[in-house]
Amino acid sequence: MKKRKISIVTATRAEYGLLMNLMKKIQKEPSFELQIIATGAHLSPEFGLTYQQIEKDGFMINEKVEMLLSSDTPTAVVKSMGLAAIGFATAFQRLSPELVILLGDRYEMLAAAQTALIMKIPIAHLHGGENTFGAYDDAIRHSITKMATWHFASTEGHRKRIIQLGENPKRVFNVGAMGIENILNLKLMTKRELYENLHLDVQKPLFLITQHSETNGQISTIDELLKCLSQYDVNLVFTKANADNGGREINDKIKKFTERNDNAYFFDSLGQLRYLSAAKYAQVVIGNSSSGLIEVPYLQTPTVNIGTRQSGRECPHSVFTTGIQQNEINKGIQKALNFNGSYERIFGKGHASTKVIEILKSLSTFKIQKEFYDL
């Protein structure tokens, strides 16, 4: 039986963590041939060369698409997208995939999507239909939706929004969030193992912080956040901001902060196991990462969501959204520390990758002549 070639594109540590279970299932499926294209921050020493983790997990990377420039200005990001499109064109030509799977909303995925579109390769899009008004990712996500043929949404509301964008309901599926499966199936570290691995003070509780830039805004939130956190005598565990506009400025300030404060720790990448373990044992997860809204509530940890980056995204009651000023952030942290409500599970039951595989297996062909679906 001829195997159908499916390419998965991954650019960041967080994205790979969400894709890993799906990659494993494609790899094991006799009727599919998995192809992996690594790009973006995965290939950057500055962000920890995280492609090595992909290989360590037993995957073979078929193509590496170099694209990042040593700058995070808007001009540099656009030029990086141009380099990415050139690299993806070469990679797709070599691999000849019958389907390209893209997750989410980053500019690397936009470059991959536009390349696949012109090369007439069908796209399956994961996590479409969501809103994040505080970042240009929002427009990128909806743009990829219009270029994709097959859609796998994380909630029923997101499924309906994809249809509202003119996509045929027959090709739009609510499978739940990809990352929930990791939480329910991955054996996390014990608290002692985590603290020893990260060299944390065993006498102090833990705050986990990931703060990205607000690419649709002009105001940096990191200074106010660091002023707020300086008053807490806890283990402050920071992970790096993404390679977005302003990301390097955020990382530079966090690095200087950790050099001045013995209770602060800065990691290029925690990896999936350590990150989820840290989120489980943290008193609170702080910042503006989507993981704080989607995955963290399943670990029964409250989240303080700062600023507008995630505005518009569905989230449970254990997420406390604040302004960007020090006093506003502090009030949010206090509310989170005193939270004793229930943790809603609004992003499915952890079977997303299984559902995606079953749907893809049921398709006689991936290539469909798309039409605009009018409501």
C-alpha positions in Angstrom: 0.0 0.0 0.0 1.3 3.4 -1.0 1.8 5.7 2.0 0.4 9.2 1.9 3.1 11.7 2.7 2.2 14.3 5.4 4.5 17.1 6.3 4.3 18.8 9.7 6.0 22.2 10.1 7.2 23.3 13.5 9.0 26.5 14.5 9.0 26.8 18.3 9.3 24.7 21.4 5.7 25.3 22.5 4.3 24.4 19.2 6.3 21.2 19.0 5.0 20.2 22.4 1.4 20.5 21.1 2.2 18.6 17.9 4.3 15.8 19.4 1.5 13.3 20.0 0.0 13.8 16.6 3.5 13.3 15.1 3.9 10.0 16.9 0.5 8.8 15.7 1.2 9.7 12.1 4.6 8.0 12.4 2.9 4.8 13.6 0.0 4.8 11.1 0.9 2.3 8.3 -0.9 4.4 5.6 1.0 7.6 6.3 4.6 8.8 5.9 5.6 11.5 8.4 7.8 14.3 7.2 9.1 16.9 9.6 10.2 20.4 8.7 11.9 22.3 11.5 12.4 26.1 11.2 12.5 29.4 13.1 13.6 29.3 16.7 14.2 25.6 16.6 17.4 26.2 14.7 18.6 29.2 16.7 21.4 28.9 19.4 19.8 32.0 21.0 16.6 30.0 21.6 18.3 26.8 22.7 18.6 24.8 19.4 15.4 23.0 20.3 15.4 21.0 17.1 17.7 18.7 19.1 14.8 17.8 21.4 12.8 16.7 18.4 15.6 14.3 17.4 16.0 13.2 21.0 12.4 12.2 21.1 13.0 9.8 18.2 11.9 11.8 15.2 13.9 12.3 12.0 13.8 15.9 10.7 13.5 15.8 6.9 14.2 19.4 6.2 15.6 22.4 8.2 14.5 25.8 6.9 16.8 28.6 8.2 15.0 31.9 8.3 15.7 34.0 11.5 17.7 37.2 11.3 19.6 38.5 14.3 17.0 41.2 14.8 13.4 41.4 16.0 12.3 44.6 14.3 9.2 44.4 12.1 11.4 44.8 9.1 13.5 41.9 10.2 10.5 39.7 10.8 9.1 40.4 7.3 12.5 39.6 5.8 12.6 36.4 7.8 9.2 35.5 6.3 10.6 36.0 2.8 13.6 33.7 3.6 11.1 31.2 5.0 9.0 31.1 1.9 12.1 30.5 -0.2 13.2 27.7 2.1 9.7 26.1 2.3 9.4 26.1 -1.5 12.6 24.1 -1.8 11.6 21.8 1.1 8.1 21.1 -0.4 9.6 20.5 -3.8 12.0 17.9 -2.4 9.5 16.2 -0.1 6.4 16.3 -2.4 3.9 16.1 0.5 0.2 15.3 -0.1 -0.8 17.3 3.0 0.9 20.0 5.1 -0.2 20.3 8.7 0.1 23.7 10.3 -0.7 24.7 13.9 -1.9 28.1 15.0 -1.0 31.6 14.1 2.7 32.4 13.9 4.4 34.2 11.0 6.5 31.2 10.2 3.2 29.2 9.6 1.9 32.0 7.3 5.0 31.7 5.2 4.5 27.9 5.0 0.8 28.3 4.2 1.3 30.8 1.4 4.0 28.5 -0.1 1.8 25.4 0.1 -1.1 27.3 -1.4 0.8 28.4 -4.5 2.4 24.9 -4.8 -1.1 23.4 -4.7 -0.5 21.3 -1.6 -3.6 21.0 0.7 -3.3 22.4 4.2 -4.8 21.0 7.4 -5.0 23.8 10.0 -5.0 23.1 13.8 -6.4 25.6 16.3 -8.1 27.9 13.8 -11.1 30.1 14.7 -9.6 31.5 17.8 -9.2 35.2 18.7 -6.1 37.1 20.1 -6.7 40.8 19.5 -3.5 41.9 21.1 -1.2 40.3 18.5 -1.0 40.3 14.7 -1.2 36.5 15.1 -5.0 37.0 15.1 -5.0 38.1 11.4 -2.4 35.4 10.5 -4.6 32.7 12.0 -7.6 33.7 10.0 -5.5 34.1 6.9 -4.2 30.5 7.2 -7.8 29.4 7.7 -8.7 30.8 4.3 -5.7 29.0 2.7 -6.4 25.7 4.4 -8.8 22.9 3.3 -9.2 20.9 6.5 -9.8 22.5 9.9 -9.4 21.0 13.4 -10.7 23.4 16.0 -10.3 23.4 19.8 -13.9 24.3 20.9 -17.3 24.3 19.3 -17.2 28.1 19.3 -14.0 28.1 17.3 -15.5 25.6 14.9 -18.5 27.9 14.3 -16.2 30.9 13.7 -14.2 29.0 11.0 -17.5 28.3 9.3 -18.4 32.0 9.6 -15.2 32.7 7.7 -16.7 30.8 4.8 -15.4 27.3 5.3 -17.6 24.3 4.5 -18.9 22.6 7.8 -18.1 19.2 6.3 -14.4 20.0 6.5 -14.4 21.7 10.0 -14.1 19.5 13.1 -14.1 20.2 16.8 -11.4 17.9 18.2 -10.3 19.8 21.3 -7.0 21.4 22.1 -3.9 19.5 21.1 -2.0 20.2 24.4 -4.6 18.7 26.7 -3.5 15.2 25.7 0.0 15.8 27.0 -1.3 16.8 30.4 -3.5 13.8 30.8 -1.1 11.2 29.4 2.4 12.5 30.3 3.9 11.3 33.5 5.0 14.5 35.1 8.0 15.0 37.4 7.5 15.0 41.2 7.9 18.3 42.9 11.2 17.2 44.4 12.5 16.1 41.0 11.5 19.4 39.4 13.1 21.5 42.1 16.3 19.5 41.9 16.4 19.6 38.1 15.9 23.4 38.0 18.1 24.0 41.1 15.3 25.9 42.9 15.1 26.8 46.6 13.1 23.9 48.2 11.9 26.2 50.9 10.2 28.6 48.5 7.0 28.3 46.4 7.2 28.7 42.6 5.8 31.3 40.1 6.1 30.3 36.4 6.4 33.3 34.1 6.3 33.6 30.3 5.8 37.1 28.8 5.7 37.6 25.1 5.6 40.9 23.2 2.2 42.4 22.3 2.8 42.7 18.6 -0.3 44.8 18.0 0.6 47.2 20.8 3.3 49.8 21.3 3.8 49.5 25.1 6.2 47.0 26.6 4.7 45.2 29.7 7.9 43.6 30.9 9.2 46.5 33.1 6.0 46.7 35.1 5.9 43.0 35.5 9.5 42.8 36.8 8.8 45.6 39.3 5.8 43.7 40.6 7.6 40.3 40.9 10.6 41.9 42.7 8.5 42.1 45.9 7.9 38.3 46.0 10.3 36.0 47.9 9.5 32.9 45.8 11.2 31.0 43.0 10.6 33.1 39.9 11.0 30.7 36.9 11.1 32.6 33.5 11.0 31.1 30.0 12.1 33.0 27.0 9.8 35.2 24.9 9.2 34.1 21.3 11.2 35.4 18.3 8.6 38.1 17.7 8.9 41.9 17.3 10.4 43.1 20.6 11.1 39.6 21.9 14.8 40.1 22.3 14.3 43.3 24.4 12.0 41.3 26.8 14.6 38.5 27.1 17.4 41.0 27.7 15.5 42.6 30.6 14.6 39.3 32.1 18.2 38.2 31.9 19.4 41.3 33.7 16.7 40.9 36.3 17.7 37.3 37.0 21.3 38.3 37.4 20.3 40.8 40.1 17.9 38.5 42.0 19.1 35.2 43.4 15.5 33.8 43.5 15.0 34.3 39.7 15.8 31.7 37.1 15.8 32.1 33.3 15.6 29.2 30.8 15.8 29.2 27.0 13.4 26.3 27.0 12.1 24.1 29.8 10.8 21.5 27.3 7.4 19.9 27.6 8.0 17.7 30.6 9.6 20.4 32.8 7.2 23.1 31.7 4.1 21.2 32.5 5.6 19.9 35.7 6.5 23.5 36.7 2.9 24.6 35.8 1.5 21.9 38.0 3.5 22.8 41.1 3.4 26.6 40.6 1.3 28.7 42.9 0.4 30.7 39.8 1.4 30.9 36.1 2.0 34.5 35.0 2.4 36.3 31.6 0.5 36.2 28.3 1.2 32.8 26.9 -1.8 30.9 25.4 -0.8 27.9 27.6 -1.9 29.8 30.6 -5.4 29.9 29.2 -5.6 26.5 27.6 -3.4 23.9 29.3 -2.7 25.3 32.7 -6.3 25.1 34.0 -6.2 21.3 33.4 -3.3 21.2 35.9 -5.5 23.0 38.5 -3.2 26.0 38.7 -4.5 29.6 38.4 -3.3 32.0 35.7 -2.6 35.7 35.6 -3.0 36.8 32.0 -1.4 40.2 31.5 -2.4 42.8 28.9 -4.2 42.3 25.6 -2.2 39.6 23.7 -4.8 37.0 24.4 -7.8 39.2 24.3 -10.8 37.5 22.7 -9.6 34.0 23.5 -12.0 31.7 25.4 -10.8 31.0 28.9 -12.0 29.5 32.2 -12.7 31.2 35.5 -9.3 30.3 36.9 -7.7 32.9 34.5 -7.4 36.4 35.9 -6.8 39.0 33.2 -5.1 42.3 34.3 -3.8 45.5 32.9 -0.1 46.1 32.4 0.6 48.4 35.4 2.4 47.0 38.4 -0.5 47.5 40.8 -2.9 45.8 38.4 -0.6 42.8 37.9 -0.2 42.6 41.7 -4.0 42.6 42.3 -4.3 39.8 39.7 -1.6 37.7 41.5 -3.4 38.1 44.8 -6.7 37.1 43.3 -5.0 34.0 41.8 -3.3 33.1 45.0 -6.6 33.2 46.8 -8.6 31.4 44.1 -10.5 28.4 45.5 -13.1 27.9 42.7 -13.4 25.0 40.2 -11.1 24.6 37.2 -13.2 24.4 34.0 -12.1 22.1 31.2 -13.4 23.8 28.1 -10.9 22.5 25.6 -11.9 18.9 25.3 -11.0 15.6 27.0 -7.5 15.0 25.6 -8.2 13.0 22.5 -7.4 15.6 19.8 -4.6 13.8 18.0 -6.5 10.5 17.9 -9.5 12.4 16.3 -7.3 14.1 13.8 -5.8 10.8 12.7 -9.1 9.1 12.4 -10.5 11.9 10.3 -7.4 12.0 8.0 -7.5 8.2 7.5 -11.2 8.4 6.5 -10.4 10.9 3.6 -10.0 9.3 0.2 -8.2 12.4 -0.9 -6.8 15.5 0.8 -7.1 17.7 -2.3 -10.5 19.4 -2.6 -11.6 22.2 -4.9 -12.5 24.8 -2.2 -15.5 27.1 -2.4 -16.8 29.9 -0.2 -19.5 28.6 2.1 -22.2 31.2 2.6 -24.2 31.2 5.9 
